[in-house]
């Protein structure tokens, strides 16, 4: 069933990276499994509990890492010549934009986290030390 769902997704949205990922895309998948996924339960705990200022640095690292990988993926979708791909990729600008719309939320959410960590006074508060 999952293989059928993957085939359907790749054919419908013309995403050959899911069926035959380039080596750099495989590296991003490993980063997701070993770096990003362990971060999720920690982040859920910190954000649901509230008041956990210690999440700031890990969240900044997570969000900048994910945003960086997504910029590479989005650039690949926009500019790569998919005509030589074994599996059908986007051929028209409209197909590229549709595929792009699948990946863009994975960029927006980390950017929201990053801006929250950088600019929200709760997470960005610098504690002043007492002078002796």
Secondary structure, 3 states (H helix, E strand, C coil): CHHHHHHHHHHHHCCHHHHCCCHHHHHHHHHHHHHHHHHHHHHHHHHHHCCCCCHHHHHHHHHHHHHHHHHHHHHHHHHCCHHHCCCCCCCCHHHHHHHHHHHHHHHHHHHHHHHHHHHCHHHHCCCCCCCC
